[in-house]
Amino acid sequence: MSFFPGNDPEPGDAFSCDAIELMVIPNAKDIGGFEVRRALPTAKRRLVGPFIFFDRMGPAILRADQGLDVRPHPHIGLATVTYLFDGKIRHRDSLGTEMVIEPGDVNLMTAGRGIVHSERSPEELRGHPLSISGLQTWLALPDGKEEIAPVFDHTVRQQLPGIDADGVKGRVVIGSFEGLRSPVRAYSDTLYVDLALSPGSRVRIPADAEERAIYVLDGSVTIAGDRFPSDRLLVFRPGDEIVVEADQGAHFMLFGGASLGSNRYIWWNFVSSSRERIEQAKQEWKTGRFDIVPGDAEEFIPLPEG
């Protein structure tokens, strides 16, 4: 969810595990009947690889009279990745795309020089309680690709390489892991893997990626003797293999990739290496110069004040 009227997440307390560079306790906020936890960006860590934004949506049950309704809003300089564990969301954008994403599918929306989209509960499902659980992340586009033409890609779960061995199950969402490669488009070296450990199992995370982190979704994990509960973002120190164990079972997302090598600024829904470009985008949205979303053109989220 790109609209999040909450404070930045905060780093956690110090601990003894040398493998962990930073632990982040996400800031939780209720938006329209369900909770969203924001883990990135933070004051101490803006990016992990190209990941500049990390939101955990739910899990929650929306009442029959509720629904997810994120009105049309703009983006530049990034690609959004929507990945659900439960529920459905209808995506519409200014390219004319209309797509209902289901659990395990991947929506990759590349904003580039500019796109507008909305995210809503499907009309045909309203009037009944609706479940919602998933992740929305943003990938900052690398130098030379920030202003590319916008494009939308949808990949169904059956196309993602599956992992099932030694008590470890999951899918490679973006990039490569354990010799498996996802078909999802990547603009820079990117790692994004959904992993579930059965009780008593472990998984080795190689040092292939320059920057790596996990977000613990369910259960707890143990790393080098330290235990970490759910809803913690753990950023690993570079260069070392990491072993993640789960005595009682756990579900987490592994993510990261190569450092962009240059600064990125983030303001509202805009990401850019240039402050001036963000100011330009602000004025373009304020004066109605972005394209409309076909089928969802009656509403929009105004530019925030300040």
LINHU-V913923 format. One record per backbone hydrogen bond with DSSP energy under -1.0 kcal/mol. CO is the residue of the C=O (numbers start at 0). NH is the residue of the N-H. Records with the same first field share a line. If there is no record, write none. Layout:
CO=NH, NH
This chain:
3=5
9=24
18=236
21=234
22=11
23=232
24=9
26=37
28=35
33=30
34=57
35=28
36=55
37=26
39=53
44=41
47=50
49=139
50=47
52=137
53=38, 39
54=135
55=36
56=133
59=131
61=129
62=65
67=120
69=118
71=300
72=116
74=114
75=270
76=140
77=110
78=138
79=108
80=136
81=106
82=134
83=103
85=132
88=100
89=119
90=98
91=117
92=95
96=92
98=90
100=88
101=104
105=154
106=81
107=152
108=79
109=150
110=113
111=76
114=74
115=93
116=72
117=91
118=69
119=89
121=124
129=61
131=59
132=84, 85
133=56
134=82
135=54
136=80
137=51
138=78
141=144
144=147
147=112
150=109
152=107
154=105
155=158
156=159
160=171
162=169
164=167
166=197
167=164
168=195
169=162
170=193
173=191
174=181
176=179
179=176
188=257
190=255
191=172, 173
192=253
193=170
194=251
195=168
196=249
197=200
200=245
202=243
204=241
210=256
211=235
212=254
213=233
214=252
215=230
217=250
220=227
221=244
222=225
225=222
227=220
231=215
232=23
233=213
234=20, 21
241=204
243=202
244=221
245=199
249=196
250=216, 217
251=194
252=214
253=192
254=212
255=190
256=210
264=271
266=269
269=266
271=264
273=277
274=278
275=279
276=280
277=281
278=282
279=283
280=284
281=285
282=286
283=288
284=287
292=295
